[in-house]
Amino acid sequence: MPEKSESKTAEKSGAPAAPIAATKSNPSDSGKKEVDRLRRRFIWTFLWGYLGVNFLMFLRYFFPRALFEPPTTFNAGYVADYSLGVDQRYLQSNRCWVVREPGRLFVIFAQCTHLGCTPDWEQAQNIFHCPCHGSEYDSEGINFAGPAPRPMDRCHVTLDPSNQILVDSSQRYIMDPAAGTNQFNDPGAFISA
Ligand code: FES
């Protein structure tokens, strides 16, 4: 029989007889392996991505989204540093205008009393104009046009022992004609200058 003679020949030559099934590659098997490999890769990518995003969210807790408000108290220098009129040097840093008039100095908090926008100082017209809904205030912050219900608030102001101006914008003085309130002449609402 020829098969017996072939195996005998292989045994004689010392080479192992290769199994017939192992030498043949099945195309459908290799395609299935490729699909499995891609599926595994997709699952691992998704898993690592998910864990990565959660880890970043965890790290985010160590960097809270803090709101940095400007300092409410500040030194505004000497009265002699100001000429008559509205001074804007502390508008950006402290949201205040320093106003000097003959005999007094006071500080207006730059917030519209309608809905809280920051008005613009219109030097040429000598008024404050709110860009949001058009309220207008005179150079003392007294409203005269638009929806603002009352004048802008004034900040607490004092002189320190060295005669420098100290402003505290967290302490406010208000005038509200509708409520019959006027704190603009209270001690602390202005300094004599
Ligand atoms: S917020 Fe100023 S007019 Fe409305």
Residues whose N, C-alpha, C, O or C-beta is under 5 A from the ligand:
A	BS01	FES	C112 H114 L115 G116 C117 C130 C132 H133 G134 S135
